[in-house]
Amino acid sequence: MIVRVALPAHLRTIARVSGEVELEVAGGCTIAGVLDALEARFPALRGTIRDHGTRERRPFIRFFVCAEDWSHHAPDSELPEPVRAGREPFLVIGAIAGG
């Protein structure tokens, strides 16, 4: 299954890509599956989205799916059909903090 992934500018620079990337995701189409496929294709991204040791989402990184924040969903959460079908992208967003 092919999933579209949109990365923030700083991660596109690290991965040396422009625009969205398309990834083949084997097995179940989950958050972890998409991130595994992303890190396998772009090894420079390892540790930028998830911690090396815990594999938990890094602070200031958010995931959006079908206009909803999925940042706190379990990594094994199955992604909705529009993402699995390639109609909607899996968005990785660099959050901004401040006051």
N, CA, C and O atoms as CSV, one atom per row, in Angstrom:
chain,resi,resn,atom,element,x,y,z
A,1,MET,N,N,0.846,-1.167,0.000
A,1,MET,CA,C,0.000,0.000,0.000
A,1,MET,C,C,0.895,1.235,0.000
A,1,MET,O,O,1.900,1.287,0.710
A,2,ILE,N,N,0.521,2.218,-0.799
A,2,ILE,CA,C,1.301,3.450,-0.934
A,2,ILE,C,C,0.639,4.541,-0.091
A,2,ILE,O,O,-0.551,4.820,-0.233
A,3,VAL,N,N,1.433,5.147,0.782
A,3,VAL,CA,C,0.961,6.226,1.658
A,3,VAL,C,C,1.734,7.490,1.329
A,3,VAL,O,O,2.953,7.464,1.158
A,4,ARG,N,N,1.017,8.585,1.243
A,4,ARG,CA,C,1.641,9.902,1.032
A,4,ARG,C,C,2.000,10.489,2.390
A,4,ARG,O,O,1.202,10.443,3.326
A,5,VAL,N,N,3.206,11.040,2.490
A,5,VAL,CA,C,3.662,11.647,3.736
A,5,VAL,C,C,4.159,13.053,3.431
A,5,VAL,O,O,4.976,13.254,2.532
A,6,ALA,N,N,3.656,14.027,4.191
A,6,ALA,CA,C,4.108,15.410,4.077
A,6,ALA,C,C,4.973,15.723,5.289
A,6,ALA,O,O,4.561,15.524,6.432
A,7,LEU,N,N,6.166,16.210,5.023
A,7,LEU,CA,C,7.132,16.526,6.086
A,7,LEU,C,C,7.308,18.030,6.202
A,7,LEU,O,O,7.120,18.750,5.221
A,8,PRO,N,N,7.669,18.520,7.399
A,8,PRO,CA,C,7.985,19.940,7.528
A,8,PRO,C,C,9.297,20.250,6.804
A,8,PRO,O,O,10.082,19.349,6.507
A,9,ALA,N,N,9.519,21.520,6.530
A,9,ALA,CA,C,10.675,21.954,5.734
A,9,ALA,C,C,12.002,21.442,6.274
A,9,ALA,O,O,12.846,20.999,5.496
A,10,HIS,N,N,12.208,21.493,7.594
A,10,HIS,CA,C,13.509,21.085,8.132
A,10,HIS,C,C,13.766,19.593,7.934
A,10,HIS,O,O,14.911,19.185,7.741
A,11,LEU,N,N,12.704,18.767,7.982
A,11,LEU,CA,C,12.884,17.332,7.752
A,11,LEU,C,C,13.017,17.018,6.261
A,11,LEU,O,O,13.712,16.073,5.890
A,12,ARG,N,N,12.358,17.800,5.404
A,12,ARG,CA,C,12.570,17.632,3.956
A,12,ARG,C,C,14.019,17.936,3.602
A,12,ARG,O,O,14.609,17.265,2.754
A,13,THR,N,N,14.589,18.939,4.245
A,13,THR,CA,C,15.996,19.276,3.999
A,13,THR,C,C,16.904,18.126,4.414
A,13,THR,O,O,17.816,17.756,3.675
A,14,ILE,N,N,16.662,17.565,5.579
A,14,ILE,CA,C,17.481,16.442,6.061
A,14,ILE,C,C,17.341,15.237,5.133
A,14,ILE,O,O,18.328,14.562,4.843
A,15,ALA,N,N,16.128,14.963,4.670
A,15,ALA,CA,C,15.877,13.820,3.799
A,15,ALA,C,C,16.263,14.102,2.343
A,15,ALA,O,O,16.343,13.189,1.521
A,16,ARG,N,N,16.497,15.367,2.044
A,16,ARG,CA,C,16.836,15.797,0.678
A,16,ARG,C,C,15.721,15.482,-0.316
A,16,ARG,O,O,15.940,14.895,-1.375
A,17,VAL,N,N,14.515,15.899,0.075
A,17,VAL,CA,C,13.349,15.732,-0.791
A,17,VAL,C,C,12.622,17.066,-0.876
A,17,VAL,O,O,12.832,17.959,-0.055
A,18,SER,N,N,11.776,17.184,-1.871
A,18,SER,CA,C,10.904,18.358,-1.946
A,18,SER,C,C,9.477,17.845,-2.091
A,18,SER,O,O,9.230,16.870,-2.801
A,19,GLY,N,N,8.565,18.487,-1.436
A,19,GLY,CA,C,7.177,18.072,-1.499
A,19,GLY,C,C,6.899,16.803,-0.710
A,19,GLY,O,O,7.680,16.400,0.152
A,20,GLU,N,N,5.778,16.190,-1.023
A,20,GLU,CA,C,5.381,14.951,-0.345
A,20,GLU,C,C,6.237,13.789,-0.817
A,20,GLU,O,O,6.783,13.812,-1.920
A,21,VAL,N,N,6.351,12.770,0.034
A,21,VAL,CA,C,6.985,11.521,-0.374
A,21,VAL,C,C,5.924,10.430,-0.370
A,21,VAL,O,O,4.968,10.475,0.405
A,22,GLU,N,N,6.107,9.465,-1.234
A,22,GLU,CA,C,5.216,8.310,-1.272
A,22,GLU,C,C,5.995,7.107,-0.772
A,22,GLU,O,O,7.106,6.837,-1.226
A,23,LEU,N,N,5.394,6.384,0.176
A,23,LEU,CA,C,6.061,5.245,0.792
A,23,LEU,C,C,5.223,3.996,0.636
A,23,LEU,O,O,3.996,4.037,0.734
A,24,GLU,N,N,5.890,2.893,0.395
A,24,GLU,CA,C,5.216,1.607,0.412
A,24,GLU,C,C,5.264,1.101,1.841
A,24,GLU,O,O,6.341,0.917,2.407
A,25,VAL,N,N,4.098,0.878,2.420
A,25,VAL,CA,C,3.995,0.425,3.806
A,25,VAL,C,C,3.560,-1.029,3.795
A,25,VAL,O,O,2.480,-1.364,3.309
A,26,ALA,N,N,4.410,-1.887,4.335
A,26,ALA,CA,C,4.111,-3.320,4.387
A,26,ALA,C,C,3.282,-3.634,5.628
A,26,ALA,O,O,3.395,-2.949,6.644
A,27,GLY,N,N,2.466,-4.648,5.547
A,27,GLY,CA,C,1.653,-5.052,6.696
A,27,GLY,C,C,0.551,-4.052,6.957
A,27,GLY,O,O,0.035,-3.425,6.032
A,28,GLY,N,N,0.190,-3.905,8.226
A,28,GLY,CA,C,-0.857,-2.961,8.606
A,28,GLY,C,C,-0.400,-1.531,8.428
A,28,GLY,O,O,0.761,-1.202,8.674
A,29,CYS,N,N,-1.306,-0.694,8.005
A,29,CYS,CA,C,-0.989,0.710,7.791
A,29,CYS,C,C,-1.239,1.471,9.091
A,29,CYS,O,O,-2.323,2.008,9.317
A,30,THR,N,N,-0.218,1.504,9.933
A,30,THR,CA,C,-0.300,2.151,11.245
A,30,THR,C,C,0.650,3.332,11.295
A,30,THR,O,O,1.455,3.529,10.385
A,31,ILE,N,N,0.556,4.115,12.354
A,31,ILE,CA,C,1.492,5.217,12.544
A,31,ILE,C,C,2.919,4.673,12.563
A,31,ILE,O,O,3.792,5.186,11.862
A,32,ALA,N,N,3.153,3.640,13.359
A,32,ALA,CA,C,4.496,3.054,13.454
A,32,ALA,C,C,4.947,2.492,12.111
A,32,ALA,O,O,6.117,2.621,11.752
A,33,GLY,N,N,4.037,1.870,11.366
A,33,GLY,CA,C,4.380,1.318,10.059
A,33,GLY,C,C,4.829,2.388,9.084
A,33,GLY,O,O,5.789,2.195,8.339
A,34,VAL,N,N,4.129,3.526,9.088
A,34,VAL,CA,C,4.505,4.643,8.215
A,34,VAL,C,C,5.866,5.193,8.629
A,34,VAL,O,O,6.718,5.446,7.778
A,35,LEU,N,N,6.074,5.378,9.930
A,35,LEU,CA,C,7.355,5.914,10.402
A,35,LEU,C,C,8.499,4.938,10.154
A,35,LEU,O,O,9.608,5.358,9.826
A,36,ASP,N,N,8.242,3.645,10.305
A,36,ASP,CA,C,9.268,2.641,9.993
A,36,ASP,C,C,9.665,2.723,8.525
A,36,ASP,O,O,10.852,2.707,8.197
A,37,ALA,N,N,8.669,2.810,7.636
A,37,ALA,CA,C,8.941,2.903,6.198
A,37,ALA,C,C,9.678,4.190,5.858
A,37,ALA,O,O,10.572,4.192,5.012
A,38,LEU,N,N,9.304,5.290,6.517
A,38,LEU,CA,C,9.963,6.579,6.286
A,38,LEU,C,C,11.426,6.515,6.689
A,38,LEU,O,O,12.297,6.957,5.939
A,39,GLU,N,N,11.704,5.968,7.872
A,39,GLU,CA,C,13.088,5.879,8.357
A,39,GLU,C,C,13.904,4.871,7.550
A,39,GLU,O,O,15.116,5.037,7.409
A,40,ALA,N,N,13.266,3.834,7.022
A,40,ALA,CA,C,13.986,2.862,6.193
A,40,ALA,C,C,14.406,3.500,4.867
A,40,ALA,O,O,15.516,3.273,4.386
A,41,ARG,N,N,13.519,4.289,4.288
A,41,ARG,CA,C,13.838,4.928,3.003
A,41,ARG,C,C,14.760,6.125,3.165
A,41,ARG,O,O,15.580,6.400,2.289
A,42,PHE,N,N,14.633,6.834,4.272
A,42,PHE,CA,C,15.449,8.022,4.534
A,42,PHE,C,C,16.136,7.862,5.889
A,42,PHE,O,O,15.671,8.423,6.882
A,43,PRO,N,N,17.235,7.106,5.948
A,43,PRO,CA,C,17.911,6.825,7.226
A,43,PRO,C,C,18.346,8.080,7.979
A,43,PRO,O,O,18.485,8.046,9.201
A,44,ALA,N,N,18.559,9.173,7.274
A,44,ALA,CA,C,18.956,10.423,7.940
A,44,ALA,C,C,17.865,10.933,8.874
A,44,ALA,O,O,18.143,11.740,9.761
A,45,LEU,N,N,16.630,10.476,8.689
A,45,LEU,CA,C,15.520,10.913,9.547
A,45,LEU,C,C,15.426,10.130,10.853
A,45,LEU,O,O,14.659,10.504,11.740
A,46,ARG,N,N,16.195,9.048,10.983
A,46,ARG,CA,C,16.146,8.266,12.227
A,46,ARG,C,C,16.539,9.156,13.399
A,46,ARG,O,O,17.580,9.814,13.378
A,47,GLY,N,N,15.695,9.162,14.411
A,47,GLY,CA,C,15.946,9.967,15.598
A,47,GLY,C,C,15.413,11.383,15.519
A,47,GLY,O,O,15.441,12.104,16.516
A,48,THR,N,N,14.927,11.801,14.355
A,48,THR,CA,C,14.405,13.160,14.226
A,48,THR,C,C,12.920,13.253,14.552
A,48,THR,O,O,12.452,14.287,15.029
A,49,ILE,N,N,12.181,12.184,14.296
A,49,ILE,CA,C,10.743,12.157,14.542
A,49,ILE,C,C,10.435,11.371,15.809
A,49,ILE,O,O,9.558,11.743,16.588
A,50,ARG,N,N,11.179,10.265,16.005
A,50,ARG,CA,C,11.018,9.417,17.189
A,50,ARG,C,C,12.370,9.289,17.878
A,50,ARG,O,O,13.416,9.307,17.228
A,51,ASP,N,N,12.336,9.163,19.183
A,51,ASP,CA,C,13.543,8.940,19.969
A,51,ASP,C,C,14.164,7.598,19.569
A,51,ASP,O,O,13.454,6.613,19.366
A,52,HIS,N,N,15.503,7.570,19.459
A,52,HIS,CA,C,16.197,6.332,19.080
A,52,HIS,C,C,15.871,5.173,20.022
A,52,HIS,O,O,15.560,4.071,19.569
A,53,GLY,N,N,15.942,5.420,21.321
A,53,GLY,CA,C,15.776,4.346,22.301
A,53,GLY,C,C,14.341,3.949,22.551
A,53,GLY,O,O,13.998,2.768,22.491
A,54,THR,N,N,13.498,4.928,22.832
A,54,THR,CA,C,12.110,4.629,23.213
A,54,THR,C,C,11.170,4.520,22.012
A,54,THR,O,O,10.098,3.924,22.111
A,55,ARG,N,N,11.571,5.093,20.887
A,55,ARG,CA,C,10.758,5.149,19.670
A,55,ARG,C,C,9.465,5.950,19.884
A,55,ARG,O,O,8.501,5.800,19.133
A,56,GLU,N,N,9.459,6.796,20.908
A,56,GLU,CA,C,8.317,7.676,21.151
A,56,GLU,C,C,8.476,8.949,20.332
A,56,GLU,O,O,9.589,9.374,20.022
A,57,ARG,N,N,7.343,9.546,19.990
A,57,ARG,CA,C,7.342,10.796,19.239
A,57,ARG,C,C,8.132,11.859,19.997
A,57,ARG,O,O,7.980,12.018,21.209
A,58,ARG,N,N,8.972,12.579,19.271
A,58,ARG,CA,C,9.753,13.651,19.890
A,58,ARG,C,C,8.853,14.848,20.208
A,58,ARG,O,O,7.844,15.082,19.542
A,59,PRO,N,N,9.247,15.606,21.252
A,59,PRO,CA,C,8.498,16.839,21.543
A,59,PRO,C,C,8.536,17.764,20.324
A,59,PRO,O,O,9.513,17.764,19.575
A,60,PHE,N,N,7.515,18.522,20.131
A,60,PHE,CA,C,7.393,19.494,19.047
A,60,PHE,C,C,7.214,18.852,17.675
A,60,PHE,O,O,7.322,19.532,16.654
A,61,ILE,N,N,6.944,17.568,17.644
A,61,ILE,CA,C,6.546,16.889,16.405
A,61,ILE,C,C,5.112,16.424,16.601
A,61,ILE,O,O,4.780,15.814,17.618
A,62,ARG,N,N,4.273,16.713,15.631
A,62,ARG,CA,C,2.861,16.330,15.698
A,62,ARG,C,C,2.509,15.539,14.442
A,62,ARG,O,O,3.145,15.697,13.399
A,63,PHE,N,N,1.485,14.681,14.551
A,63,PHE,CA,C,0.974,13.919,13.420
A,63,PHE,C,C,-0.470,14.330,13.185
A,63,PHE,O,O,-1.269,14.372,14.120
A,64,PHE,N,N,-0.804,14.632,11.941
A,64,PHE,CA,C,-2.178,14.956,11.583
A,64,PHE,C,C,-2.647,14.012,10.484
A,64,PHE,O,O,-1.931,13.741,9.519
A,65,VAL,N,N,-3.859,13.523,10.657
A,65,VAL,CA,C,-4.464,12.574,9.731
A,65,VAL,C,C,-5.902,13.027,9.490
A,65,VAL,O,O,-6.685,13.158,10.432
A,66,CYS,N,N,-6.240,13.262,8.238
A,66,CYS,CA,C,-7.611,13.673,7.884
A,66,CYS,C,C,-8.068,14.860,8.737
A,66,CYS,O,O,-9.177,14.861,9.270
A,67,ALA,N,N,-7.204,15.863,8.857
A,67,ALA,CA,C,-7.487,17.108,9.581
A,67,ALA,C,C,-7.664,16.923,11.085
A,67,ALA,O,O,-8.221,17.797,11.748
A,68,GLU,N,N,-7.201,15.803,11.634
A,68,GLU,CA,C,-7.280,15.561,13.077
A,68,GLU,C,C,-5.883,15.310,13.631
A,68,GLU,O,O,-5.038,14.708,12.970
A,69,ASP,N,N,-5.654,15.781,14.858
A,69,ASP,CA,C,-4.381,15.564,15.536
A,69,ASP,C,C,-4.315,14.121,16.041
A,69,ASP,O,O,-5.103,13.720,16.898
A,70,TRP,N,N,-3.377,13.353,15.509
A,70,TRP,CA,C,-3.182,11.954,15.897
A,70,TRP,C,C,-1.911,11.787,16.718
A,70,TRP,O,O,-1.425,10.667,16.875
A,71,SER,N,N,-1.379,12.854,17.230
A,71,SER,CA,C,-0.102,12.815,17.940
A,71,SER,C,C,-0.117,11.919,19.165
A,71,SER,O,O,0.911,11.347,19.527
A,72,HIS,N,N,-1.270,11.792,19.807
A,72,HIS,CA,C,-1.346,10.994,21.032
A,72,HIS,C,C,-2.002,9.629,20.823
A,72,HIS,O,O,-2.271,8.915,21.789
A,73,HIS,N,N,-2.259,9.266,19.571
A,73,HIS,CA,C,-2.764,7.922,19.279
A,73,HIS,C,C,-1.637,6.915,19.484
A,73,HIS,O,O,-0.461,7.251,19.345
A,74,ALA,N,N,-1.995,5.712,19.808
A,74,ALA,CA,C,-1.001,4.642,19.963
A,74,ALA,C,C,-0.302,4.392,18.626
A,74,ALA,O,O,-0.928,4.497,17.571
A,75,PRO,N,N,0.997,4.062,18.665
A,75,PRO,CA,C,1.745,3.818,17.414
A,75,PRO,C,C,1.145,2.718,16.547
A,75,PRO,O,O,1.332,2.719,15.330
A,76,ASP,N,N,0.430,1.784,17.158
A,76,ASP,CA,C,-0.153,0.694,16.372
A,76,ASP,C,C,-1.583,1.011,15.909
A,76,ASP,O,O,-2.309,0.114,15.481
A,77,SER,N,N,-1.983,2.281,15.994
A,77,SER,CA,C,-3.306,2.690,15.527
A,77,SER,C,C,-3.371,2.595,14.012
A,77,SER,O,O,-2.516,3.129,13.306
A,78,GLU,N,N,-4.386,1.913,13.524
A,78,GLU,CA,C,-4.596,1.758,12.079
A,78,GLU,C,C,-5.048,3.105,11.504
A,78,GLU,O,O,-5.956,3.743,12.037
A,79,LEU,N,N,-4.414,3.522,10.427
A,79,LEU,CA,C,-4.757,4.798,9.804
A,79,LEU,C,C,-6.058,4.681,9.018
A,79,LEU,O,O,-6.377,3.606,8.510
A,80,PRO,N,N,-6.814,5.774,8.912
A,80,PRO,CA,C,-8.105,5.743,8.217
A,80,PRO,C,C,-7.962,5.410,6.729
A,80,PRO,O,O,-6.893,5.566,6.138
A,81,GLU,N,N,-9.042,4.960,6.157
A,81,GLU,CA,C,-9.070,4.526,4.763
A,81,GLU,C,C,-8.584,5.583,3.779
A,81,GLU,O,O,-7.870,5.226,2.842
A,82,PRO,N,N,-8.928,6.881,3.934
A,82,PRO,CA,C,-8.427,7.860,2.967
A,82,PRO,C,C,-6.892,7.937,2.920
A,82,PRO,O,O,-6.323,8.210,1.863
A,83,VAL,N,N,-6.227,7.703,4.043
A,83,VAL,CA,C,-4.762,7.691,4.070
A,83,VAL,C,C,-4.259,6.402,3.434
A,83,VAL,O,O,-3.323,6.427,2.634
A,84,ARG,N,N,-4.868,5.290,3.781
A,84,ARG,CA,C,-4.459,3.994,3.217
A,84,ARG,C,C,-4.638,3.970,1.703
A,84,ARG,O,O,-3.869,3.320,0.995
A,85,ALA,N,N,-5.651,4.678,1.208
A,85,ALA,CA,C,-5.934,4.712,-0.233
A,85,ALA,C,C,-5.117,5.772,-0.962
A,85,ALA,O,O,-5.165,5.853,-2.189
A,86,GLY,N,N,-4.363,6.590,-0.218
A,86,GLY,CA,C,-3.538,7.620,-0.849
A,86,GLY,C,C,-4.270,8.890,-1.199
A,86,GLY,O,O,-3.712,9.761,-1.867
A,87,ARG,N,N,-5.520,9.017,-0.759
A,87,ARG,CA,C,-6.282,10.240,-1.039
A,87,ARG,C,C,-5.917,11.368,-0.083
A,87,ARG,O,O,-5.990,12.540,-0.453
A,88,GLU,N,N,-5.528,11.030,1.134
A,88,GLU,CA,C,-5.135,12.011,2.144
A,88,GLU,C,C,-3.715,11.698,2.604
A,88,GLU,O,O,-3.353,10.528,2.727
A,89,PRO,N,N,-2.901,12.728,2.862
A,89,PRO,CA,C,-1.539,12.467,3.336
A,89,PRO,C,C,-1.485,12.280,4.851
A,89,PRO,O,O,-2.368,12.728,5.583
A,90,PHE,N,N,-0.438,11.615,5.293
A,90,PHE,CA,C,-0.067,11.546,6.706
A,90,PHE,C,C,0.849,12.738,6.909
A,90,PHE,O,O,1.915,12.814,6.299
A,91,LEU,N,N,0.443,13.671,7.762
A,91,LEU,CA,C,1.204,14.909,7.954
A,91,LEU,C,C,2.079,14.827,9.195
A,91,LEU,O,O,1.598,14.505,10.282
A,92,VAL,N,N,3.355,15.117,9.032
A,92,VAL,CA,C,4.280,15.281,10.142
A,92,VAL,C,C,4.517,16.784,10.242
A,92,VAL,O,O,4.997,17.407,9.295
A,93,ILE,N,N,4.181,17.361,11.388
A,93,ILE,CA,C,4.233,18.803,11.561
A,93,ILE,C,C,5.233,19.148,12.653
A,93,ILE,O,O,5.269,18.497,13.698
A,94,GLY,N,N,6.033,20.161,12.414
A,94,GLY,CA,C,6.911,20.708,13.436
A,94,GLY,C,C,6.131,21.737,14.237
A,94,GLY,O,O,5.820,22.811,13.722
A,95,ALA,N,N,5.810,21.427,15.491
A,95,ALA,CA,C,5.021,22.329,16.327
A,95,ALA,C,C,5.861,23.528,16.747
A,95,ALA,O,O,7.090,23.462,16.781
A,96,ILE,N,N,5.187,24.613,17.062
A,96,ILE,CA,C,5.848,25.840,17.504
A,96,ILE,C,C,5.371,26.146,18.909
A,96,ILE,O,O,4.177,26.079,19.200
A,97,ALA,N,N,6.315,26.483,19.779
A,97,ALA,CA,C,5.973,26.831,21.164
A,97,ALA,C,C,6.315,28.304,21.395
A,97,ALA,O,O,7.133,28.893,20.689
A,98,GLY,N,N,5.686,28.854,22.371
A,98,GLY,CA,C,5.989,30.241,22.694
A,98,GLY,C,C,4.822,30.878,23.396
A,98,GLY,O,O,3.775,30.258,23.581
A,99,GLY,N,N,5.001,32.089,23.776
A,99,GLY,CA,C,3.931,32.752,24.488
A,99,GLY,C,C,3.607,34.080,23.939
A,99,GLY,O,O,2.715,34.758,24.449
